[in-house]
Amino acid sequence: MRGIAAAMVLLAMFAPPDAEQRRLAIGDTHALPAALRCALDPAAFEPIRAPGPSDWLANHPEKGQTFDDFVRSQPNRPTAERRIIYLQPLGTFDLGPLKEFTEAFFMMPVVVRSPLDLTTAPITSRANPNTGQRQLLTTEILAYLRRQLPPDAFCMLGITVIDLYPDPAWNFVFGQASLHDRVGVYSFARYGGEARRSCKVVAHETSHMFGIEHCIYFRCVLNGSNHLAESDARPLHLCPVDLRKLQWSVGFDVAERYRRLRAACERAGFTDEARWCQRELERCAR
């Protein structure tokens, strides 16, 4: 009963931001180019909904990160020398649309490294004490990635279909990252190997490598999630607050990004997201 009562208290603490709070989170857009200003119009996006008792914001109170907060935090930004996102498969498996989608989403070059042979790699594995499922130790993966980080890397992400654990005392973890070292590792093991879920994980977690925190303002791929149904309910696109953060970091043309994302989503079979990109292209071309 105490756990239920605590969850209800947290639930009562979070109230979805109102229209003015959402506008302030985007920041002043008057000096931006017309196409970008249009793409950041809050009226075109769906505000975040009140969470249910088991949802992320009912259990993890977050104050939110406005665009101005983000800039003040002096986050990692790509440079001419460090501009490539490296994907390091841990083991051999089909990446599907992951490379093309990641390139379009971040508008940065993506290089897929040769799969790591886990039979010879210096990474500890175990059988989960409850399920017997094979798991890899994240701290050793991160140490390996740090040693392998190329000089032209903005970041390097280990990806695997094998379950992960960060410490012998933990049952499992979806992923782990070191923002300072620009490395992270994420597992698709608990997402059923479904391409859309895999792309969503990489979009969400790689955005954190830019210093972008969870979104509490709109429905957004950066919304936190406490369970698979909540993760599945998130859209695959960025809200205006986080789109502005990423555009400020990378400097892409927003229309070109939507064109590339539309093509990537069409080829991957993400028809709803392809329609979203087309809608935004048409809306901001008027």
Sequence and secondary structure as in RCSB ss.txt:
>XXXX:A:sequence
MRGIAAAMVLLAMFAPPDAEQRRLAIGDTHALPAALRCALDPAAFEPIRAPGPSDWLANHPEKGQTFDDFVRSQP
NRPTAERRIIYLQPLGTFDLGPLKEFTEAFFMMPVVVRSPLDLTTAPITSRANPNTGQRQLLTTEILAYLRRQLP
PDAFCMLGITVIDLYPDPAWNFVFGQASLHDRVGVYSFARYGGEARRSCKVVAHETSHMFGIEHCIYFRCVLNGS
NHLAESDARPLHLCPVDLRKLQWSVGFDVAERYRRLRAACERAGFTDEARWCQRELERCAR
>XXXX:A:secstr
 HHHHHHHHHHHH     HHHHHHHH   TTS HHHHHHT GGGS B     TTSHHHHS      HHHHHHT  
    SSS EEEEEEBS    TTHHHHHHHHHTS EEE   B TTTSS  EEE TTT  EEEEHHHHHHHHHHH  
TTEEEEEEEESSEEESSTT S BSEEEETTTTEEEEE GGGTT HHHHHHHHHHHHHHHTT     SBS TTS  
SSHHHHHHS SS  HHHHHHHHHHH   HHHHHHHHHHHHHHHT HHHHHHHHHHHHHHT 
